[in-house]
């Protein structure tokens, strides 16, 4: 097999011990995105109180970031392959920090939705670039597995840092402060990354195709919007139209890639069973998890009455499990096989979610903590190994596009999970029967019910909150059952799709 010329910067990084210092800069970007994703759930009750969004607007605040980032990840991954992964990472990090300020000081639900969308544009540059740079810096498969494990463990650590730091900030400052914590991380990343990171790009990339970019964005946003609206309101004409437009755009995108001499995304990557299986496993896993995680923080705060800092600490077992599993996942996959580790991890998450279906308003924390620990362990094993499979399945010059596909599956799964499972929770919640005189806004969200109860007589307020909390828990357990079904199906699919897959292969 002929070898692909390596960019000089990447080769130097491989020869120097400094490659591990370069990795430390890359994981800062991962930390940035992970912290931003996890603090939003804790801030949701405060956003509801301050900006008074409708239930639909609250869902948009939660998922528009994922909509936009999913639509642009492939485009930004391809752009990084062309103009340089280091360059696009540093520019994206600076933009991410600047737009975080706009999120922090949004004064209306509409402005916050717009700010979250712009944050998605910046965020689309970060994750594909980090994984692609790891692929080009670490050429030894075992070193790369360890680097990917550290990368994944840092993302999980961000899951822990986000709620704890966010909880502390929310108890002392306005909710916008949870976005401002991005600024110091961004500053360190840009200043240190400019000195330590090697540049790498595809030596023969071809032009960046704006038509493919537009089709990808329209297709992803249209399809996800249609799923979200259909789950919430049924088959409304605008949802059907958006879905058809999105499907046609994605079909056009695929057709266009086959006709271009240098496509934005080489569709032949999907012919590799391990690559396709890993991508599908990621999508289904996040779909089953994300909507539930988005509402779990509300359960801990608004149902069980914990403060934001205490709620952040309560979610810590998931991050601890994911960090531990991520660091040993590569070694476990080499010892027991890729499909055993991935399928076992997904099954552990599914069973943990199934256990959550017995939760009610008075569920003791030891059960919740144990469930979260098993969720973290399963996610740490499965996500780390699937990321390694995806990177080892493609040539180094296509690392950006391949990483973008991996992250697209992650973000698309997050958007669909919040849309579908979030709509399950919202639909079950809206049907609750409150006492006479219950304001209409109490049926929009649990945060709205808490706010409405403050203006009611104590007896009426108590009855309202009891009914609203019971309805919210009913929706949460129904979503947990749905998520468990999805995760167990993903475990079965991974067992067959990842048959004979290994981590030691290195395409060059």
C-alpha positions in Angstrom: 0.0 0.0 0.0 1.4 3.4 -0.9 2.0 5.8 1.9 0.5 9.2 2.2 3.0 12.1 2.7 2.7 13.4 6.3 2.5 17.1 7.0 5.9 18.3 8.3 4.4 19.7 11.5 2.6 16.5 12.4 5.7 14.4 11.8 7.8 16.6 14.1 5.1 16.3 16.8 5.3 12.5 16.6 9.1 12.6 17.1 9.0 15.0 20.0 7.9 14.2 23.6 5.9 17.4 23.1 3.1 15.4 21.4 1.7 14.8 24.9 1.8 18.6 25.6 0.0 19.1 22.4 -2.6 16.6 23.5 -3.1 18.7 26.7 -4.0 21.7 24.6 -6.5 19.6 22.5 -8.3 18.4 25.6 -8.9 22.0 26.7 -11.1 22.4 23.6 -13.0 19.2 24.6 -13.3 20.5 28.1 -14.7 23.8 26.7 -17.5 22.1 24.8 -18.3 19.5 27.5 -18.7 22.2 30.2 -20.9 24.3 28.0 -23.2 21.3 27.2 -23.6 20.3 30.8 -24.2 23.6 32.6 -27.3 24.4 30.5 -29.5 21.8 32.3 -28.7 23.4 35.7 -29.4 26.9 34.4 -32.7 26.0 32.8 -34.9 26.7 35.9 -33.2 30.2 36.2 -33.6 30.9 32.5 -37.3 29.9 32.9 -37.7 32.3 35.8 -35.8 35.2 34.2 -36.8 35.1 30.5 -40.2 33.3 30.9 -39.8 31.1 27.7 -42.7 28.9 26.6 -42.2 25.2 26.7 -41.3 25.2 23.0 -38.8 28.0 23.4 -37.2 26.1 26.3 -36.7 23.1 24.1 -35.2 25.3 21.3 -32.8 26.8 23.8 -31.8 23.3 24.7 -31.4 21.8 21.2 -30.8 24.6 18.7 -27.0 24.4 19.5 -27.1 20.7 18.5 -29.2 21.4 15.4 -26.7 23.9 14.0 -23.6 22.1 15.0 -24.9 18.8 13.5 -25.6 20.7 10.2 -22.1 22.2 10.1 -19.7 19.6 11.5 -19.0 17.8 8.2 -18.5 21.1 6.5 -16.1 22.4 9.2 -14.3 19.0 9.3 -13.7 19.3 5.6 -12.6 22.9 5.9 -10.1 21.9 8.6 -8.7 19.2 6.2 -8.2 22.0 3.6 -7.1 25.1 5.5 -5.4 23.5 8.5 -6.8 21.8 11.6 -4.8 23.9 14.0 -6.0 27.2 12.3 -9.6 26.3 12.4 -9.4 25.1 16.0 -7.9 28.3 17.2 -10.3 30.5 15.2 -13.2 28.5 16.4 -12.1 28.6 20.0 -11.8 32.4 19.9 -15.3 32.7 18.4 -16.7 30.3 20.9 -15.5 32.5 23.8 -16.8 35.7 22.2 -20.2 34.3 21.4 -20.4 32.9 25.0 -20.6 36.5 26.1 -23.7 37.0 23.9 -25.3 34.0 25.5 -24.5 35.2 29.0 -26.3 38.6 28.5 -29.2 37.5 26.3 -32.3 39.4 27.5 -35.1 37.5 25.7 -35.8 33.9 24.8 -35.4 34.7 21.1 -32.0 36.3 21.6 -30.8 33.4 23.6 -32.0 31.0 20.9 -30.0 33.0 18.3 -26.9 33.1 20.6 -27.1 29.4 21.1 -27.3 28.9 17.3 -24.2 31.1 16.7 -22.4 29.1 19.4 -23.2 26.0 17.4 -21.4 27.5 14.4 -18.3 28.1 16.5 -18.6 24.8 18.2 -18.7 22.9 14.9 -15.0 23.8 14.4 -13.7 22.4 17.6 -14.4 18.7 18.1 -13.5 17.4 14.6 -10.3 19.4 14.7 -9.2 17.9 18.0 -9.8 14.3 17.0 -8.2 14.9 13.6 -5.1 16.3 15.2 -4.9 13.3 17.5 -5.0 11.1 14.4 -2.2 12.9 12.8 0.0 13.4 15.9 -0.2 9.8 17.2 0.7 7.3 14.5 1.2 4.3 16.9 -2.2 2.6 17.4 -1.6 1.9 21.1 -0.5 5.5 21.8 -3.5 6.8 19.8 -5.8 4.6 21.9 -4.5 6.1 25.1 -4.7 9.6 23.6 -8.3 9.0 22.6 -9.0 7.7 26.0 -7.6 10.8 27.6 -9.6 12.9 25.1 -12.8 11.0 26.1 -11.9 11.2 29.8 -11.5 14.9 29.6 -14.9 15.3 28.0 -16.3 13.2 30.9 -14.4 15.4 33.4 -16.1 18.3 31.8 -19.4 16.7 32.6 -18.4 16.8 36.2 -16.7 20.2 36.2 -19.7 21.8 34.4 -22.5 21.0 36.9 -20.3 21.7 39.9 -18.8 24.9 38.7 -22.2 25.9 37.2 -24.0 25.0 40.4 -21.6 27.2 42.4 -22.0 30.1 40.0 -25.8 29.8 39.9 -26.0 30.0 43.7 -23.9 33.3 43.7 -24.4 35.0 40.3 -26.9 35.4 37.5 -27.5 32.4 35.2 -25.4 34.0 32.4 -22.3 33.4 34.5 -22.4 29.7 33.4 -21.4 30.8 29.9 -18.7 33.2 31.0 -16.6 30.3 32.4 -15.8 29.5 28.8 -13.6 32.6 28.5 -10.5 31.6 30.6 -10.4 28.2 29.0 -10.6 29.7 25.5 -7.9 32.2 26.3 -5.5 29.5 27.5 -6.3 27.3 24.5 -5.7 30.0 22.0 -2.5 31.4 23.5 -0.9 28.0 24.4 -2.2 26.2 21.3 -0.7 28.7 19.0 2.7 27.7 20.3 2.4 24.0 20.9 0.0 22.5 18.3 1.4 21.3 15.0 -0.4 22.2 11.8 -1.8 19.4 9.6 -4.0 19.3 6.6 -4.8 17.2 3.6 -1.9 17.7 1.1 -4.3 17.4 -1.9 -7.7 18.5 -0.6 -9.5 19.9 -3.6 -11.7 23.0 -3.2 -14.2 23.5 -0.4 -17.6 23.1 -2.1 -20.2 25.8 -0.9 -23.0 23.8 -2.5 -22.3 20.8 -0.4 -22.1 23.0 2.7 -25.5 24.5 2.0 -27.1 21.1 1.3 -25.7 19.6 4.5 -26.9 22.4 6.7 -30.4 22.6 5.1 -30.7 18.8 5.2 -29.7 18.3 8.8 -31.6 21.2 10.2 -34.7 20.4 8.2 -34.9 16.7 9.2 -34.2 17.4 12.9 -36.7 20.2 13.0 -39.3 18.0 11.5 -38.7 15.2 14.0 -38.8 17.7 16.9 -42.1 19.4 15.7 -43.7 16.0 14.9 -42.9 14.6 18.3 -44.3 17.7 20.0 -47.4 18.5 17.9 -48.0 15.6 15.5 -47.9 15.8 11.7 -48.3 19.6 11.2 -47.9 20.8 7.6 -44.8 22.9 8.3 -43.1 19.9 10.0 -43.8 17.7 7.0 -42.6 20.3 4.6 -39.4 20.8 6.6 -38.8 17.1 6.7 -39.3 16.6 3.0 -37.0 19.6 2.3 -34.4 18.2 4.6 -34.5 14.7 3.1 -34.2 16.1 -0.4 -31.3 18.2 0.6 -29.5 15.3 2.2 -30.2 13.2 -0.9 -28.8 15.9 -3.0 -25.7 16.1 -0.7 -25.0 12.4 -1.1 -25.4 12.5 -4.9 -23.2 15.6 -5.1 -20.4 13.9 -3.2 -20.3 11.0 -5.7 -19.9 13.5 -8.6 -17.2 15.6 -7.1 -13.5 14.6 -7.8 -12.6 15.8 -4.3 -15.8 15.6 -2.2 -16.4 17.3 1.0 -17.2 13.9 2.5 -16.0 10.7 0.9 -19.1 8.5 1.1 -17.0 5.4 0.5 -16.0 5.6 4.2 -19.4 4.1 5.0 -18.5 1.0 3.1 -16.2 0.1 6.0 -18.5 -1.9 8.4 -16.5 -0.9 11.5 -16.8 2.8 10.6 -20.5 2.6 9.9 -21.2 0.5 13.0 -19.3 2.8 15.3 -21.1 5.9 13.9 -24.5 4.2 14.3 -23.7 3.1 17.9 -22.8 6.7 18.8 -25.9 8.1 17.3 -28.3 5.7 19.0 -26.5 6.0 22.3 -26.7 9.7 22.5 -30.3 9.6 21.3 -31.2 7.4 24.2 -29.2 9.4 26.8 -29.4 13.1 25.9 -33.1 13.9 26.4 -33.0 12.2 29.7 -29.9 14.0 30.9 -31.4 17.3 29.8 -34.3 16.8 32.2 -32.5 15.0 35.0 -31.1 18.3 36.4 -34.6 19.7 36.5 -35.7 16.5 38.4 -33.0 16.9 41.0 -33.7 20.6 41.5 -37.4 21.2 40.9 -38.7 17.8 42.0 -36.4 16.9 44.8 -35.6 20.4 45.9 -31.8 20.4 45.6 -29.8 23.5 45.0 -27.9 23.8 41.8 -24.5 23.1 43.4 -25.9 20.0 45.2 -27.5 18.9 41.9 -24.2 19.2 40.2 -22.5 17.1 42.8 -25.3 14.5 42.6 -24.4 14.0 38.9 -20.8 13.4 39.6 -20.9 9.6 39.6 -21.6 9.6 35.8 -18.5 11.6 35.1 -16.3 9.5 37.4 -17.5 6.3 35.8 -16.9 7.7 32.3 -13.3 8.9 33.2 -12.3 5.6 34.7 -13.7 3.6 31.8 -12.3 5.9 29.1 -8.8 5.5 30.4 -8.9 1.6 30.3 -11.3 1.2 27.3 -8.5 0.7 24.7 -6.8 -2.0 26.7 -10.1 -3.7 27.4 -11.0 -3.7 23.7 -7.7 -5.3 22.8 -8.1 -8.0 25.5 -11.8 -8.9 25.1 -12.6 -7.5 21.5 -14.1 -4.3 20.3 -17.6 -5.6 20.0 -17.6 -7.0 23.5 -16.6 -3.7 25.1 -18.9 -1.5 23.0 -21.9 -3.8 23.2 -21.4 -4.4 26.9 -21.1 -0.6 27.5 -24.3 0.1 25.7 -26.1 -2.7 27.5 -25.0 -1.3 30.8 -26.4 2.1 30.0 -29.7 0.5 28.8 -30.1 -1.5 32.0 -29.3 1.6 34.1 -32.0 3.6 32.3 -34.4 0.7 32.8 -33.8 0.9 36.5 -34.6 4.6 36.4 -38.2 3.8 35.5 -38.9 2.9 39.1 -38.0 6.5 40.3 -40.6 8.7 41.9 -40.5 12.0 43.8 -39.0 10.5 46.9 -36.4 8.1 45.4 -33.3 8.0 47.6 -30.0 9.3 46.2 -28.1 6.0 46.5 -30.2 4.5 43.7 -29.9 7.5 41.5 -26.1 7.7 42.1 -25.7 4.0 41.3 -27.7 4.4 38.1 -25.5 7.4 37.1 -22.3 5.5 37.8 -23.3 2.6 35.5 -24.4 5.1 32.8 -20.9 6.7 33.0 -19.0 3.4 32.9 -21.0 2.2 29.9 -20.6 5.5 28.1 -16.9 5.7 28.8 -16.2 2.2 27.4 -18.4 2.6 24.3 -17.6 6.1 23.2 -13.9 5.8 23.6 -13.7 2.6 21.6 -16.0 3.8 18.8 -14.0 7.0 18.5 -10.8 4.9 18.1 -12.5 2.6 15.6 -13.5 5.6 13.5 -10.1 7.2 13.5 -8.3 3.9 12.7 -10.6 3.1 9.8 -9.6 6.1 7.6 -6.5 7.5 6.0 -4.8 10.4 7.9 -5.7 12.9 5.3 -9.4 12.3 5.8 -9.2 12.5 9.6 -11.1 15.7 9.8 -14.0 14.6 7.7 -14.2 11.2 9.5 -14.0 12.9 12.9 -16.8 15.2 11.8 -19.0 12.3 10.9 -18.4 10.9 14.4 -19.3 14.2 16.0 -22.3 14.7 13.7 -23.7 11.4 14.9 -23.1 12.6 18.5 -24.8 16.0 17.9 -27.6 14.6 15.8 -28.3 12.0 18.4 -28.3 14.8 21.1 -30.7 16.9 19.0 -33.0 14.0 18.3 -32.9 12.8 21.9 -33.8 16.2 23.3 -36.5 16.5 20.6 -38.0 13.1 21.0 -37.5 12.2 24.6 -37.9 15.8 25.7 -41.2 15.9 23.9 -42.2 12.7 25.7 -41.5 14.4 29.0 -43.3 17.6 27.9 -46.3 15.8 26.5 -46.8 13.7 29.7 -46.3 16.8 31.8 -48.8 19.1 30.0 -51.7 16.7 30.6 -51.6 17.0 34.4 -54.7 18.2 36.2 -54.0 21.0 38.6 -56.3 22.6 41.2 -58.9 25.3 40.2 -57.2 28.5 39.3 -54.0 26.9 37.9 -52.4 29.5 35.5 -51.9 28.4 31.9 -48.2 28.9 32.1 -47.9 26.2 34.8 -48.6 23.7 32.0 -45.8 24.9 29.8 -42.9 23.6 32.0 -42.2 22.5 35.5 -40.2 25.7 36.0 -43.3 27.7 35.0 -45.3 25.8 37.5 -42.8 26.6 40.3 -42.9 30.3 39.3 -46.8 30.3 39.1 -47.1 28.7 42.5 -45.3 31.6 44.2 -48.3 33.9 43.5 -51.0 31.4 44.8 -52.3 30.7 48.3 -50.3 28.1 50.1 -52.9 25.3 49.8 -53.4 25.9 46.1 -49.7 26.2 45.5 -48.9 22.9 47.3 -51.6 21.1 45.3 -50.3 22.6 42.1 -46.7 21.6 42.7 -47.6 18.1 43.8 -49.6 17.5 40.6 -46.9 19.1 38.4 -44.1 17.2 40.0 -45.9 13.9 39.7 -46.6 14.5 36.0 -43.0 15.5 35.4 -41.7 12.3 37.0 -44.2 10.2 35.0 -42.8 11.8 31.8 -39.2 11.2 33.0 -39.8 7.5 33.7 -41.5 7.1 30.3 -38.5 8.7 28.6 -36.2 6.5 30.6 -38.0 3.4 29.3 -37.8 4.7 25.8 -34.1 5.4 26.2 -33.5 1.9 27.6 -35.1 0.3 24.6 -33.0 2.4 22.2 -29.8 1.5 24.1 -30.4 -2.2 24.2 -31.2 -2.2 20.5 -27.9 -0.3 19.9 -26.1 -2.9 21.9 -27.5 -5.7 19.7 -26.7 -3.8 16.5 -23.1 -3.1 17.7 -22.5 -6.8 18.4 -23.1 -7.7 14.8 -21.7 -4.6 13.0 -18.4 -4.6 14.9 -17.7 -8.3 14.4 -14.0 -8.9 13.8 -13.2 -5.2 14.3 -9.8 -4.5 15.9 -8.1 -1.3 17.1 -4.6 -2.3 15.9 -5.2 -1.7 12.3 -3.7 1.6 10.9 -4.7 2.8 7.5 -2.0 4.7 5.8 
